[in-house]
Amino acid sequence: MAAAGLHELGARELAALYRRGEVSPREVLRAVVDHARRCEPRLHALCGFDPDAALAAAATAAAASEQRWRAGQPLSALDGVPCTIKENIATRGDPLPLGSAAGDPTPAAADAPPAARLREAGALLWARTTMPDYGMLSSGLSSLHGVTRNPWSLAHNPGGSSAGAAAAAAAGYGPLHVGTDIGGSIRLPAGWCGLVGFKPSLGRVPIHPPYWGRVAGPLTRSVADTAALMAVLAQPDARDSMSLPPQALDWSAPPPADARGLRIALWLDAGWGDALTPEVQAAVVAAARAFEQAGARIEPLAPFATREMADGIDRFWRMRLHVELARLPAERRQRVLPYILDWVAPAAGYSGEQVFHGLSQMAALREACVAACEGYDAVLSPVSPAAAFAAEAPSPGGDPQRPFEHIAFTLPFNMGEQPAIALPAGLTAAGLPLGVQLAGRRHDDVGVLRLARLWAQWRPAPPWPELPAVDADPLPH
């Protein structure tokens, strides 16, 4: 099989080719790296990308995978499949600057759980993907990496904080990409880049260090690839003190025949945040009609979150980062993205009572979200209120004192510890992707993926974007 197009194949397609001996992991790795070589000057999705070094670093693993497939003894269905991983997930020997020019250059001593599981499965970890400073922006803007761009439109943002992962997935840098999500950082860029982005239940995918609401999960072009990646990531690791007990889950469970008997909540008013654009609202309503026509009972869901909850969590997160930045020497602190410094600055004047109240709002939102979803098989909503924003912007609104207006539909499910998935739902009139979100009951990760598979049968993804010609002048970073 010719190398052309190998970078666009899904994980299951690659495994089938490896099994038949029609293509090797080394051929696929080279095709993916060569494709990234052509695209990276425009997208800037990868951390310190050196194509030759990337090939050399993964060559031994690819050769070992090829031998295992020839012997009929692959380590998993992902053996030899290229995968990228977000910069804030530790990989042994690589620094963890967390997207910031002020970051720590010390190499990590060990793989974090997601990286360790991928290596154990034989996946080829060939690149790390960019993120904004400390992961605290829904943007591809970083003081360390510059501007990461959206493959659908280089003038637009891929979103964040899993910015590079989303840009890489949409551009076809292989089938598998791992991001993290504490308030929408997988689902928002997935929605803005036409991808499947899955935020599993808190603790389903062990991560280190663990934190309230923080998860690792897949960004891919298909629900099938998301499920295949979850089968590997959702393995136990004692380092995560917040992880769920190991379960034998059927990640490959087929979709239901239809939606008959399902009770689905339609959530169009978050109770706070930006108003929906007409195109976003129309996409979600169309999705609700599709489920209704398949037999589901659709019921409107009233707002359950409040401005007090959002502002309290905002204050607590500002203080959390303020404490970290205060430990840095002044010279290093000034390297942080100015938007982040402006966002954090008010925390210096917060009282203990204000910070405690902010922390308490995480629990308040958790209680409200879990209670609101009780009795429903799923909640259908927007991912974000609008389509992708300008590439150079730090956030959709651009105001560091009102930074969370676009995460009103994603944040509650982090606090509620519930699985939620972003799914492609067509394009705007300007050709930018639109996404819808399906969220489920706590720990019903497989149920959410089964509904996502059903959606994928109805709404195949549009043709993927093609970047400008190779000899086009790259945009500035």
KEVO-65571 format. One record per residue: residue number from 1; z, y negated, x negated of N, C-alpha, C in turn. Coordinates in steps of 0.1 Angstrom, whole numbers. Last residue first. Layout:
REM KEVO-65571
   nr     nw     nv     nu    caw    cav    cau     cw     cv     cu
  NUM      Z      Y      X      Z      Y      X      Z      Y      X
...
REM end
This chain:
REM KEVO-65571
   nr     nw     nv     nu    caw    cav    cau     cw     cv     cu
  477    142   -328    -42    154   -322    -37    165   -333    -34
  476    109   -337    -30    121   -340    -38    133   -332    -33
  475     84   -312    -24     92   -323    -20    104   -325    -29
  474     56   -302    -45     69   -300    -39     76   -312    -35
  473     22   -305    -37     34   -311    -45     47   -308    -38
  472      5   -274    -34      9   -287    -29     21   -292    -37
  471     -3   -250    -43     -5   -261    -52     -1   -274    -46
  470      2   -233    -21     10   -231    -33      8   -243    -43
  469      3   -250     11     -4   -243      0      4   -243    -13
  468     33   -249     31     21   -255     25     15   -247     14
  467     42   -218     48     45   -230     41     32   -236     35
  466     42   -207     81     35   -206     68     37   -219     61
  465     65   -192    103     59   -204     97     52   -200     84
  464     57   -163    124     66   -170    115     58   -182    108
  463     50   -162    159     46   -161    145     54   -169    136
  462     81   -157    179     67   -163    176     63   -160    162
  461     97   -126    188     97   -139    180     83   -144    179
  460     98   -115    222     95   -113    208     93   -126    201
  459    116   -111    247    112   -123    240    109   -121    226
  458    122    -86    257    116    -95    266    109   -107    258
  457    134    -73    236    123    -66    243    115    -76    251
  456    155    -90    230    144    -89    220    132    -82    226
  455    172    -85    251    166    -98    250    154    -97    241
  454    181    -59    242    174    -61    255    166    -74    255
  453    194    -66    219    182    -57    218    174    -58    231
  452    215    -80    230    205    -87    221    193    -79    220
  451    229    -60    242    223    -70    250    212    -78    243
  450    237    -47    219    228    -40    228    222    -50    238
  449    253    -66    206    240    -62    200    231    -55    210
  448    274    -66    224    267    -78    223    253    -75    216
  447    284    -39    221    279    -44    234    270    -56    233
  446    293    -41    194    281    -32    197    275    -36    211
  445    315    -58    197    303    -62    188    291    -53    192
  444    339    -63    211    327    -56    217    315    -60    210
  443    360    -78    201    358    -65    195    346    -57    201
  442    363    -98    230    368    -95    217    366    -80    213
  441    332    -99    248    346    -98    247    351    -95    233
  440    305   -120    236    311   -109    243    326   -110    242
  439    277   -143    238    290   -139    233    296   -129    242
  438    246   -154    229    253   -145    238    266   -141    231
  437    226   -184    228    238   -176    223    243   -167    233
  436    193   -194    219    204   -192    229    214   -183    222
  435    172   -218    202    180   -206    202    189   -206    215
  434    141   -230    191    152   -231    200    159   -218    201
  433    122   -244    164    128   -233    171    139   -237    180
  432     95   -268    169    108   -264    162    115   -253    171
  431     73   -279    181     71   -267    172     84   -263    165
  430     75   -299    198     71   -303    185     70   -291    175
  429     84   -287    221     70   -292    221     65   -296    207
  428    102   -259    207    101   -272    213     86   -276    214
  427    100   -224    212     98   -235    204     98   -248    213
  426    121   -194    218    109   -202    219    110   -214    210
  425    146   -183    212    143   -185    226    131   -195    227
  424    164   -161    191    153   -170    192    149   -171    207
  423    200   -160    192    188   -153    194    176   -164    196
  422    232   -156    179    222   -165    182    209   -158    182
  421    262   -140    191    249   -139    184    239   -150    189
  420    295   -131    187    286   -140    193    273   -140    185
  419    327   -116    193    314   -115    187    304   -124    195
  418    358   -136    189    348   -128    197    335   -127    190
  417    379   -151    183    377   -139    176    367   -130    182
  416    384   -177    193    386   -165    202    384   -152    196
  415    375   -192    172    389   -192    175    393   -180    184
  414    347   -185    174    355   -183    161    370   -182    164
  413    342   -194    199    342   -180    197    347   -176    183
  412    344   -222    198    353   -215    206    354   -200    203
  411    321   -231    181    335   -230    176    344   -222    185
  410    297   -232    197    299   -221    187    314   -220    183
  409    296   -254    214    293   -241    220    296   -229    210
  408    303   -275    197    311   -273    209    309   -259    215
  407    290   -286    175    295   -272    174    304   -268    186
  406    283   -312    176    272   -302    178    277   -288    177
  405    305   -328    170    299   -329    183    289   -318    186
  404    320   -330    147    319   -316    153    312   -317    167
  403    324   -355    135    316   -345    128    312   -332    136
  402    330   -383    135    327   -375    147    318   -364    143
  401    333   -394    111    345   -394    119    342   -388    133
  400    308   -391     99    319   -383     94    331   -383    102
  399    278   -391    115    291   -398    115    302   -389    111
  398    254   -377    119    255   -385    108    268   -393    106
  397    247   -359    139    250   -372    143    252   -382    132
  396    240   -336    124    231   -341    134    234   -356    138
  395    246   -343     89    250   -337    101    240   -342    112
  394    234   -353     66    245   -344     64    250   -337     77
  393    198   -354     63    210   -358     70    221   -348     68
  392    174   -346     53    183   -353     44    196   -357     50
  391    160   -334     75    164   -326     63    175   -333     55
  390    170   -341    108    163   -345     96    169   -338     84
  389    175   -312    130    176   -326    127    170   -329    113
  388    165   -288    155    168   -292    141    167   -307    139
  387    176   -294    190    168   -287    179    172   -293    166
  386    209   -296    205    195   -301    202    189   -292    192
  385    233   -283    209    228   -291    220    214   -296    218
  384    233   -248    200    235   -262    197    229   -271    208
  383    231   -225    216    237   -224    203    242   -238    199
  382    239   -224    251    231   -229    240    238   -225    227
  381    249   -191    266    250   -206    264    240   -210    253
  380    264   -165    283    252   -170    278    253   -186    277
  379    288   -140    278    286   -155    281    273   -159    275
  378    293   -108    293    288   -117    282    288   -131    287
  377    308    -96    312    302    -87    301    297    -96    290
  376    339   -110    323    324   -111    321    320   -101    310
  375    366   -108    323    359   -104    335    344   -104    334
  374    372   -136    303    378   -124    309    370   -121    322
  373    365   -160    293    355   -149    292    360   -137    299
  372    388   -176    296    376   -180    303    365   -169    303
  371    406   -163    278    408   -163    292    396   -166    300
  370    394   -169    253    395   -155    257    398   -154    272
  369    395   -197    254    382   -190    253    384   -176    258
  368    423   -203    255    414   -208    266    401   -200    266
  367    433   -191    232    437   -187    245    428   -191    256
  366    418   -206    213    417   -192    213    421   -187    227
  365    427   -232    217    413   -229    220    411   -214    221
  364    454   -228    209    451   -233    222    437   -229    226
  363    451   -222    182    456   -212    191    453   -215    205
  362    441   -246    173    433   -234    171    438   -223    180
  361    462   -264    179    450   -264    188    440   -252    185
  360    480   -261    160    483   -255    173    471   -254    182
  359    469   -276    139    470   -262    138    472   -255    151
  358    474   -302    151    461   -297    149    460   -282    147
  357    502   -302    150    495   -302    163    481   -298    162
  356    506   -303    123    510   -291    130    504   -291    144
  355    494   -328    117    488   -316    112    493   -304    119
  354    512   -345    132    498   -345    135    491   -332    130
  353    536   -339    118    535   -336    133    520   -336    137
  352    532   -349     93    533   -335     95    532   -331    109
  351    505   -374     95    519   -370     95    520   -355     96
  350    478   -386     75    483   -378     86    498   -375     84
  349    466   -400     54    476   -407     62    482   -399     74
  348    448   -383     43    459   -388     35    470   -395     42
  347    429   -379     63    440   -369     62    451   -374     53
  346    408   -398     60    419   -400     69    431   -391     68
  345    390   -384     40    399   -395     37    410   -398     47
  344    372   -365     48    385   -360     44    395   -372     43
  343    349   -379     53    355   -371     64    369   -368     61
  342    343   -391     28    346   -399     40    353   -392     51
  341    338   -367     14    349   -376     10    353   -385     21
  340    315   -359     28    327   -351     28    339   -359     24
  339    297   -380     21    301   -377     35    313   -369     36
  338    295   -377     -7    302   -388     -1    306   -386     13
  337    301   -346    -23    292   -353    -14    300   -365     -7
  336    320   -349    -53    318   -343    -40    309   -352    -31
  335    325   -363    -76    312   -356    -75    309   -350    -61
  334    351   -372    -75    340   -381    -71    326   -375    -71
  333    365   -350    -85    366   -353    -71    354   -362    -66
  332    361   -353   -113    355   -342   -105    354   -345    -90
  331    377   -375   -117    363   -375   -121    355   -364   -114
  330    403   -368   -109    395   -378   -102    381   -378   -105
  329    409   -333   -108    409   -345   -115    400   -355   -108
  328    420   -318    -77    410   -320    -87    412   -332    -95
  327    439   -317    -57    442   -310    -69    432   -313    -80
  326    426   -329    -36    437   -337    -43    441   -330    -56
  325    411   -309    -25    404   -320    -34    414   -328    -41
  324    430   -294    -11    422   -288    -22    416   -299    -31
  323    439   -313      7    449   -307     -2    441   -301    -14
  322    415   -318     22    422   -329     14    431   -323      4
  321    411   -294     35    402   -297     23    408   -309     15
  320    433   -295     53    431   -283     45    422   -287     32
  319    428   -319     66    439   -318     58    438   -306     48
  318    405   -312     81    404   -323     71    416   -322     61
  317    415   -292     96    405   -288     86    403   -299     76
  316    432   -307    113    437   -296    105    428   -293     94
  315    413   -324    126    424   -329    117    429   -319    108
  314    398   -305    140    392   -314    130    402   -319    121
  313    417   -295    157    411   -286    147    404   -294    136
  312    421   -318    173    432   -312    165    427   -303    154
  311    396   -322    184    401   -332    175    412   -327    167
  310    394   -299    201    384   -302    190    389   -312    180
  309    416   -302    218    414   -290    209    405   -293    198
  308    410   -327    230    422   -325    222    421   -313    213
  307    387   -321    244    386   -330    233    398   -329    224
  306    387   -286    253    390   -300    256    388   -308    243
  305    372   -258    271    377   -265    259    379   -279    262
  304    361   -250    294    374   -246    292    380   -252    279
  303    338   -257    321    343   -261    308    358   -256    306
  302    328   -228    340    333   -242    339    338   -245    325
  301    299   -210    343    312   -210    337    316   -224    335
  300    281   -195    370    284   -206    361    298   -206    356
  299    268   -162    368    278   -171    374    280   -183    365
  298    245   -137    376    248   -148    368    257   -158    375
  297    242   -103    374    248   -113    382    252   -125    373
  296    211    -87    364    225    -92    361    229   -102    372
  295    185    -78    368    196    -72    376    210    -78    374
  294    165    -91    357    167    -77    353    179    -71    359
  293    167   -116    367    156   -108    372    157    -93    368
  292    189   -124    351    190   -122    366    179   -114    372
  291    177   -126    326    188   -116    328    190   -113    343
  290    159   -147    332    154   -134    327    165   -123    329
  289    176   -167    339    167   -162    349    162   -148    345
  288    188   -172    314    196   -167    325    188   -161    336
  287    166   -182    300    172   -169    296    181   -163    307
  286    162   -206    314    152   -195    314    157   -182    310
  285    185   -219    306    183   -215    320    173   -205    322
  284    179   -222    279    191   -214    283    190   -210    297
  283    157   -238    280    156   -225    273    167   -216    277
  282    166   -261    293    156   -253    299    155   -239    293
  281    184   -271    274    189   -267    287    179   -258    294
  280    166   -278    253    176   -268    251    181   -262    264
  279    151   -298    266    144   -285    261    154   -274    258
  278    169   -318    272    162   -311    283    156   -298    278
  277    199   -315    252    186   -320    254    179   -312    265
  276    233   -318    262    221   -310    259    208   -317    261
  275    256   -341    245    249   -336    257    237   -327    253
  274    281   -333    222    269   -339    225    263   -333    238
  273    316   -329    232    305   -328    223    292   -334    229
  272    331   -310    259    332   -321    249    319   -320    241
  271    325   -291    278    337   -299    280    339   -310    270
  270    302   -277    277    312   -273    268    325   -280    270
  269    281   -265    300    289   -277    298    301   -273    290
  268    269   -241    304    261   -252    300    268   -265    298
  267    270   -208    306    279   -219    302    270   -230    296
  266    271   -182    328    261   -192    322    270   -205    319
  265    282   -149    324    285   -163    327    275   -172    320
  264    273   -119    339    270   -128    328    274   -142    332
  263    278    -87    346    282   -100    351    282   -109    339
  262    256    -59    353    263    -68    344    267    -82    350
  261    242    -45    371    257    -42    371    264    -52    361
  260    212    -44    353    219    -42    365    234    -39    363
  259    196    -50    332    209    -57    332    216    -54    345
  258    182    -19    318    181    -32    324    195    -39    324
  257    189      0    300    175      1    306    172    -13    312
  256    205    -13    270    205     -8    284    191     -8    290
  255    194     -5    237    197    -14    248    198     -7    261
  254    210     20    216    198     14    222    203      4    233
  253    230     17    186    229     20    201    218     13    207
  252    234     15    160    220     17    164    219     19    179
  251    261     14    156    254      1    155    239      3    159
  250    286     28    169    271     32    169    263     19    168
  249    315     30    149    307     23    159    292     27    157
  248    343     41    141    330     47    140    322     42    152
  247    365     17    125    360     24    137    346     30    135
  246    394      5    108    380     11    108    377     18    121
  245    411    -23    122    411     -9    118    397     -3    118
  244    400    -56    110    403    -46    121    404    -32    115
  243    416    -78     86    406    -69     91    410    -60    102
  242    434    -95     74    431    -97     88    420    -88     94
  241    434    -89     47    447    -86     55    445    -89     70
  240    412    -75     28    412    -84     39    424    -80     48
  239    415    -55      9    417    -68      5    418    -78     16
  238    407    -30     19    421    -34     20    424    -48     16
  237    380    -25     39    384    -30     25    398    -36     27
  236    356     -5     58    370    -11     55    371    -16     40
  235    325    -19     69    333     -8     63    346    -14     58
  234    304    -35     79    316    -32     87    323    -20     82
  233    281    -35     64    291    -45     61    304    -42     68
  232    265    -14     74    270    -14     60    282    -23     58
  231    260    -21    100    265     -7     97    270     -6     83
  230    249    -46     97    263    -45    102    268    -31     99
  229    223    -40     90    231    -46     80    246    -45     84
  228    213    -29    114    213    -21    102    223    -27     91
  227    216    -51    131    224    -39    133    225    -30    121
  226    196    -68    119    210    -72    120    220    -60    122
  225    173    -53    123    178    -55    109    193    -60    109
  224    172    -54    151    173    -41    144    178    -43    130
  223    169    -81    156    182    -75    160    183    -62    153
  222    153   -100    130    152    -90    141    166    -85    144
  221    155   -115    108    144   -119    117    144   -110    129
  220    189   -125    101    177   -117     99    166   -122    109
  219    220   -128     89    209   -136     94    197   -129     90
  218    252   -112     94    238   -112     91    230   -124     96
  217    285   -123     82    276   -116     91    261   -119     87
  216    320   -130     79    307   -128     72    298   -120     82
  215    343   -154     92    336   -141     92    324   -142     83
  214    372   -172    102    361   -170     92    356   -156     91
  213    393   -175    119    380   -177    124    369   -174    114
  212    415   -179     93    414   -180    107    400   -183    111
  211    405   -159     65    410   -172     70    408   -172     85
  210    405   -140     34    403   -141     48    409   -155     53
  209    386   -145      3    399   -145     10    396   -146     25
  208    370   -117     17    381   -121      9    378   -134      2
  207    364    -96     45    360   -107     37    373   -111     28
  206    352    -70     67    362    -75     57    356    -86     48
  205    340    -74     97    335    -74     84    345    -79     74
  204    360    -77    117    350    -66    118    344    -64    104
  203    375   -100    115    380    -88    109    371    -76    110
  202    363   -113    145    371   -116    134    377   -103    128
  201    331   -100    155    345   -102    158    353   -105    145
  200    302   -116    139    310   -105    144    324   -109    148
  199    276   -135    145    290   -137    141    298   -126    147
  198    243   -133    136    254   -126    143    267   -129    137
  197    212   -145    144    224   -148    135    236   -143    142
  196    178   -143    142    189   -137    148    201   -139    138
  195    159   -175    141    164   -162    136    174   -156    145
  194    149   -201    141    143   -191    149    147   -177    145
  193    164   -221    129    153   -215    121    147   -203    128
  192    184   -229    146    174   -240    142    163   -234    133
  191    198   -205    150    191   -212    161    181   -222    157
  190    207   -202    124    198   -192    130    191   -198    141
  189    224   -224    120    211   -223    113    202   -213    118
  188    243   -215    141    236   -228    141    223   -228    133
  187    253   -190    132    246   -191    145    238   -204    145
  186    267   -194    108    256   -185    109    247   -188    121
  185    285   -215    114    277   -216    102    267   -205    100
  184    304   -220    133    290   -219    138    280   -218    126
  183    328   -219    122    326   -228    134    312   -228    139
  182    326   -201    102    339   -204    107    339   -214    119
  181    306   -178     86    307   -186     99    322   -188    102
  180    282   -168     62    295   -168     67    296   -179     78
  179    255   -144     55    261   -157     56    275   -156     60
  178    230   -125     41    244   -125     46    249   -139     44
  177    199   -110     49    206   -122     44    220   -122     50
  176    169    -91     47    184    -91     49    190   -103     42
  175    141    -90     41    146    -88     55    161    -92     57
  174    124   -115     20    130   -101     23    137   -101     36
  173    120   -142     26    125   -138     13    131   -124     15
  172    108   -156     48    104   -142     44    108   -138     31
  171    117   -180     59    105   -180     49    100   -166     45
  170    139   -172     73    127   -177     80    115   -177     72
  169    156   -165     51    152   -155     61    139   -159     69
  168    159   -189     37    153   -177     31    148   -167     41
  167    171   -205     56    158   -209     51    151   -197     45
  166    195   -190     59    186   -192     71    172   -196     66
  165    206   -192     33    204   -179     40    194   -180     51
  164    209   -219     30    199   -212     22    196   -198     28
  163    229   -224     50    216   -231     50    206   -223     42
  162    254   -219     63    246   -208     57    231   -213     56
  161    267   -239     77    266   -240     62    259   -229     55
  160    235   -254     87    244   -249     77    257   -244     84
  159    200   -263     89    214   -262     94    222   -256     83
  158    176   -269     79    178   -255     83    191   -254     90
  157    161   -300     88    172   -293     82    172   -279     87
  156    127   -312     83    138   -309     91    148   -300     83
  155    104   -314     69    111   -326     72    124   -324     79
  154     93   -289     69    100   -293     57    107   -306     59
  153     96   -267     94     92   -281     92    100   -286     80
  152    101   -241     91     93   -245    102     88   -259    101
  151    119   -239     69    105   -235     67     96   -239     79
  150    139   -266     61    136   -257     71    121   -252     70
  149    155   -271     28    147   -275     39    143   -263     49
  148    182   -284     10    175   -272     14    168   -275     27
  147    187   -308    -14    184   -306      0    177   -293      2
  146    213   -302    -38    203   -311    -32    200   -308    -18
  145    232   -287    -50    219   -281    -48    209   -291    -43
  144    256   -303    -51    252   -294    -62    237   -290    -62
  143    259   -316    -28    260   -324    -40    255   -316    -52
  142    237   -308     -1    247   -304    -11    247   -313    -23
  141    225   -300     31    227   -311     21    239   -308     12
  140    219   -285     53    215   -280     40    216   -290     29
  139    247   -283     76    235   -290     70    231   -283     57
  138    272   -286     88    262   -278     95    248   -283     90
  137    298   -285     63    287   -292     70    278   -282     77
  136    315   -272     46    321   -280     57    310   -289     64
  135    312   -257     23    309   -251     36    313   -259     48
  134    316   -271      1    328   -264      6    325   -258     20
  133    286   -287      5    299   -288     -2    310   -281      6
  132    262   -263     17    267   -276     15    281   -276      9
  131    245   -236      0    254   -241     10    258   -255      7
  130    220   -211    -10    227   -224    -11    236   -227      1
  129    224   -176    -20    218   -187    -12    227   -199    -12
  128    214   -155    -47    225   -161    -39    219   -173    -32
  127    196   -124    -51    197   -139    -51    209   -143    -43
  126    196    -96    -50    187   -103    -60    189   -118    -61
  125    209    -68    -43    213    -82    -43    206    -90    -54
  124    196    -42    -28    193    -50    -40    197    -64    -38
  123    217    -16    -16    209    -27    -14    207    -36    -27
  122    234      6    -20    221      6    -28    212     -6    -25
  121    258      6     -9    248     11      0    234     11     -8
  120    273     -7    -28    276      7    -26    265     14    -18
  119    263    -33    -25    260    -25    -37    262    -10    -35
  118    274    -38      0    260    -38     -1    256    -31    -14
  117    301    -38     -5    296    -28      5    280    -27      3
  116    304    -59    -23    307    -46    -27    301    -35    -18
  115    297    -81     -6    289    -78    -18    291    -63    -23
  114    319    -80     12    305    -78     17    295    -75      5
  113    343    -82     -6    340    -70      2    325    -69      7
  112    333    -97    -38    340    -97    -25    335    -86    -16
  111    333    -84    -71    326    -86    -58    335    -87    -47
  110    353   -101    -96    349    -89    -88    341    -93    -76
  109    356   -125   -109    360   -112   -116    355   -100   -109
  108    333   -151   -111    341   -143   -103    344   -130   -110
  107    333   -177   -137    327   -165   -130    337   -157   -122
  106    340   -211   -131    345   -198   -136    338   -187   -129
  105    333   -236   -122    323   -228   -128    327   -214   -133
  104    342   -250    -91    347   -243   -103    336   -234   -109
  103    326   -282    -80    331   -268    -79    335   -262    -92
  102    315   -306    -77    328   -306    -82    334   -292    -83
  101    291   -301    -65    290   -305    -79    304   -305    -86
  100    293   -274    -42    297   -287    -47    296   -289    -62
   99    290   -248    -33    280   -258    -29    283   -272    -34
   98    310   -232    -45    311   -236    -31    302   -248    -27
   97    310   -222    -71    312   -237    -69    312   -241    -55
   96    317   -196    -84    319   -199    -70    320   -214    -68
   95    297   -177   -109    307   -187   -105    307   -189    -89
   94    294   -142   -114    288   -154   -110    299   -164   -106
   93    308   -118   -119    301   -125   -130    294   -138   -127
   92    304   -104    -87    310   -103   -100    301   -110   -111
   91    303   -127    -61    296   -116    -68    300   -116    -82
   90    319   -139    -32    319   -137    -46    310   -125    -50
   89    304   -161    -11    308   -147    -12    307   -142    -26
   88    292   -186    -13    307   -185    -12    312   -171    -11
   87    264   -182    -13    271   -185    -25    286   -184    -25
   86    252   -153      5    257   -167      5    266   -170     -7
   85    227   -132     -6    241   -133     -2    245   -148     -4
   84    198   -111      2    205   -123     -5    219   -124      1
   83    182    -80     -5    192    -88      3    197   -100     -5
   82    158    -54     -4    163    -67    -10    172    -74      0
   81    166    -20     -4    161    -31      4    167    -44     -2
   80    177      2    -17    164     -4    -23    159    -15    -14
   79    192     14     11    190     17     -3    176     11     -8
   78    197     13     37    194      0     31    192      2     16
   77    205     37     46    192     33     51    188     19     44
   76    220     50     15    220     45     29    206     42     33
   75    214     63     -8    228     60     -5    230     56      9
   74    190     90     -7    193     76     -7    208     74     -3
   73    177    115    -16    192    113    -16    195     98    -16
   72    152    124    -23    156    126     -9    171    124     -8
   71    143    118    -48    151    130    -47    155    133    -32
   70    131     94    -42    122    105    -46    130    118    -45
   69    154     79    -37    145     81    -26    136     93    -30
   68    165     78    -63    172     85    -52    163     88    -41
   67    146     64    -77    148     78    -81    156     85    -70
   66    148     39    -65    135     47    -64    137     61    -68
   65    174     32    -73    171     34    -59    158     43    -57
   64    169     28   -100    178     38    -96    176     42    -81
   63    152      6    -99    147     18   -105    156     30   -100
   62    169    -13    -88    157     -9    -80    152      4    -86
   61    188    -16   -108    193    -11    -94    180     -6    -86
   60    172    -26   -128    179    -14   -130    183     -8   -116
   59    164    -51   -116    154    -41   -120    161    -27   -121
   58    179    -73   -112    179    -63   -101    170    -51   -105
   57    176    -88   -135    189    -85   -130    189    -74   -120
   56    148    -92   -136    155    -84   -146    168    -80   -142
   55    144   -108   -113    137    -95   -115    145    -86   -125
   54    159   -131   -121    162   -123   -108    156   -109   -109
   53    146   -139   -143    159   -134   -145    163   -126   -132
   52    121   -147   -132    122   -136   -142    136   -131   -144
   51    130   -168   -114    123   -155   -109    124   -144   -119
   50    159   -184   -109    150   -181   -121    143   -168   -118
   49    177   -206    -90    167   -195    -90    158   -195   -103
   48    202   -218    -83    197   -217    -97    187   -206    -99
   47    203   -204    -52    211   -210    -62    205   -208    -76
   46    177   -211    -27    184   -202    -36    192   -210    -47
   45    162   -229    -13    171   -220     -6    181   -212    -15
   44    141   -248    -16    153   -249    -24    165   -241    -16
   43    115   -252     -5    126   -250      3    140   -252     -4
   42     96   -259    -26     96   -266    -13    109   -265     -5
   41    101   -242    -47    100   -256    -50    100   -265    -37
   40    101   -216    -33    113   -223    -37    111   -238    -40
   39     76   -203    -29     82   -212    -18     93   -221    -23
   38     69   -188    -51     59   -197    -45     65   -208    -36
   37     92   -173    -55     87   -182    -66     77   -192    -60
   36     92   -158    -32    102   -169    -34     98   -178    -45
   35     71   -141    -39     70   -149    -27     80   -161    -28
   34     82   -128    -61     70   -136    -62     68   -145    -51
   33    104   -115    -48    107   -125    -58     94   -134    -61
   32     90    -97    -31     99   -107    -26    102   -118    -36
   31     75    -82    -50     68    -90    -39     77   -100    -33
   30     96    -70    -65     86    -80    -71     79    -88    -61
   29    107    -54    -45    115    -65    -52    106    -75    -58
   28     86    -37    -40     91    -46    -29     99    -58    -35
   27     84    -23    -64     73    -31    -58     77    -41    -48
   26    110    -11    -65    106    -21    -75     94    -29    -71
   25    110      6    -43    119     -6    -43    115    -16    -53
   24     75     16    -36     88     17    -43     97      5    -41
   23     56     33    -11     59     21    -18     73     23    -25
   22     54     58     -2     42     50     -1     44     37     -9
   21     73     78      2     68     76    -12     56     66    -12
   20     86     81     25     72     87     24     66     86     10
   19    108     65     20    110     80     23     97     87     21
   18     97     40     18    104     46      6    105     61      8
   17     88     36     44     79     36     33     85     43     21
   16    113     36     57    103     46     61     92     47     50
   15    125     14     46    131     27     44    121     38     47
   14    108     -7     56    109     -4     41    114     10     39
   13    114     -6     83    100     -3     78    100      1     63
   12    141    -13     82    137      1     87    123      4     83
   11    139    -39     73    147    -29     65    142    -15     69
   10    106    -54     77    120    -52     80    126    -40     72
    9     84    -73     55     87    -60     63    102    -60     65
    8     76    -94     39     79    -96     53     83    -84     61
    7     70    -85     14     82    -93     16     86    -96     30
    6     46    -72     17     58    -64     16     71    -72     18
    5     24    -89     17     31    -87     29     43    -78     28
    4      8    -74    -10      8    -85      0     15    -81     13
    3      7    -50    -23     20    -57    -24     20    -68    -14
    2     -8    -23     -5     -9    -35    -13      4    -42    -12
    1      0     12     -8      0      0      0      0    -12     -9
REM end
